[in-house]
């Protein structure tokens, strides 16, 4: 029986991640792998099962915000922007204090 195992380079290309990220996941035991005489190898079937474990379960589908919820968020963002920006898109900075105020003199 011949079993092809993936190298770090092959799996990082498949997952579209950097090899360094893959090595980090291996060191943190976040991804299933085999260590063979200091080499890290991955079984494609095991990786596919691991990837499927991240799928969203059908019992909890992703829910988009309703119109009212997104409107509330838009109002919150606009209120935050108005506290920081002028009408012309410049940031509002407090007026500089006089030298006497900066040094505690009255």
Secondary structure in CASP SS format (residue, H / E / C, confidence):
PFRMAT SS
TARGET T0000
AUTHOR 0000-0000-0000
METHOD secondary structure of the structure
MODEL  1
X C 1.00
X C 1.00
X C 1.00
X C 1.00
X E 1.00
X E 1.00
X C 1.00
X H 1.00
X H 1.00
X H 1.00
X H 1.00
X H 1.00
X H 1.00
X H 1.00
X H 1.00
X C 1.00
X C 1.00
X C 1.00
X H 1.00
X H 1.00
X H 1.00
X H 1.00
X H 1.00
X H 1.00
X H 1.00
X H 1.00
X H 1.00
X C 1.00
X C 1.00
X C 1.00
X C 1.00
X C 1.00
X C 1.00
X E 1.00
X E 1.00
X E 1.00
X C 1.00
X C 1.00
X E 1.00
X E 1.00
X E 1.00
X E 1.00
X E 1.00
X H 1.00
X H 1.00
X H 1.00
X H 1.00
X H 1.00
X H 1.00
X H 1.00
X H 1.00
X H 1.00
X C 1.00
X C 1.00
X C 1.00
X C 1.00
X C 1.00
X C 1.00
X C 1.00
X C 1.00
X C 1.00
X C 1.00
X C 1.00
X C 1.00
X C 1.00
X C 1.00
X H 1.00
X H 1.00
X H 1.00
X H 1.00
X H 1.00
X H 1.00
X H 1.00
X H 1.00
X H 1.00
X H 1.00
X H 1.00
X H 1.00
X H 1.00
X H 1.00
X H 1.00
X H 1.00
X H 1.00
X H 1.00
X E 1.00
X C 1.00
X C 1.00
X C 1.00
X C 1.00
X C 1.00
X E 1.00
X C 1.00
X C 1.00
X C 1.00
X C 1.00
X C 1.00
X C 1.00
X C 1.00
X H 1.00
X H 1.00
X H 1.00
X H 1.00
X C 1.00
X C 1.00
X C 1.00
X C 1.00
END
